[in-house]
Amino acid sequence: MAHVSGVVYDPPAQDLPYLAVLLHEGQVVASRAFKSPMGAATFLKTIVPQLQAKIDADKYISNAKKKKTKEKKTKEKKTKEKKT
């Protein structure tokens, strides 16, 4: 399972915003600025599970397609072997 996580970074200076950073397998996917750490945390609590569910669903669909393709190739190979 691909891992999705998020982190809130405090601003290095008073006039800069808090950053909500979204990570996928350790790589930055997106970041968004917020006026408060609570806003950033709330955003991540919402988006991280949604993104994880999307990635898991896409991976499931991709694996199902690969399995179907493999089964089709195996069936074609067996049909071809019967003909020869």
N, C-alpha and C positions, 0 to 999 in steps of 0.2 A: 504494500500500500504506500502510495506517495504521501509524504508528510507535508502538511500545511501548518504554518504557525504564524503568529503575529507578535509584534513587540512595540511598545510605546517608548520613544526616546524623548528625554527631557531636552529642552532647548539649551544650547551652549551659552546663549546670551538672552537677556531679559526681553529684548524686542523681537525674538524669533519664536515661531510656533512649536508646539509639540508635534512629533511625527509619529503617525501610525504606519508601521512598515509590515507588509505582508510578504511572507517567505514561503517558497515551495522548494523542498529538498535543499534548504540552505541558501538558495538564491533569492535575491530581491525580485519580487514580481511587481509590486506597486507600493507607493507611499502616498500618504495624504496628510496635509497639515490641519491641525486643530488648535483652537484657542485654549482648550483645557485638556488635562490628561484623562478626565472622565469621558469626554467626548471621543477621544481617540480609542480608549479602552472599550467603550460601548460599540463603536464601529467595528473593531476587531472581533468582539464577541458575536457579532451578527455575521460578518463576512467570512470568517475562517471556517465555520461549519458548512456554510453554503458552498464555498470553493472546494472543500474536502469532498463533499457529497457529489459535486459536479465531476471532479477528477475521478472519483471512484466509479461513478456511473459510466463515464467515457471509457475508462479502462475495461470495465465489464463488457461493454458493447464491443470494443475493439477485440477483446479476447474471444468473445462469442463469434465474431466474424472470422477470426483466424481459425477457430475450431471448425466452423462450417466449411471454409475453404479447404482445409486439410482433409476433412471427411469427403468432400467432393473429389479431390485429387485421388484419394485412396480408392474411391468407387470407380473412377475413370480408369485407374491403373488395373484394377481387378477385371473390369469389363474388357479392356484391351488384351489382358493376358488370356482370357477365355476365348477370344477371337483367334489367337495364334496357336 
